[in-house]
Amino acid sequence: MNIPPEQSLIEYPSDFPIKVMGRQDPTLAQVLTEVVLQFDPQFDPATVEMRPSRGGNYIGLTFTVRATSREQLDNLYRALHGHPMVAVVL
């Protein structure tokens, strides 16, 4: 589905936060950062925000990417959602 720019709720380019939740794993942030870099080569890994769940079993990560198109965001969401270490993508 192709949405004309004037009907999009997002102005491109813009900074866009993507929240991801996965099981606690010491490699999660690094592995998912590599996925994000495939879609936003200028992404700065130092900006990843991490929050452990209350019980400590999960970790929430926020990646603020430079969104340049709806297609880029859709492809990034699909790649993250399909990753075996990811439980939820928002």
Secondary structure, 3 states (H helix, E strand, C coil): CCCCHHHCCCCCCEEEEEEEEEECCCCHHHHHHHHHHHHCCCCCHHHCEEEECCCCCEEEEEEEEEECCHHHHHHHHHHHHCCCCEEEEC
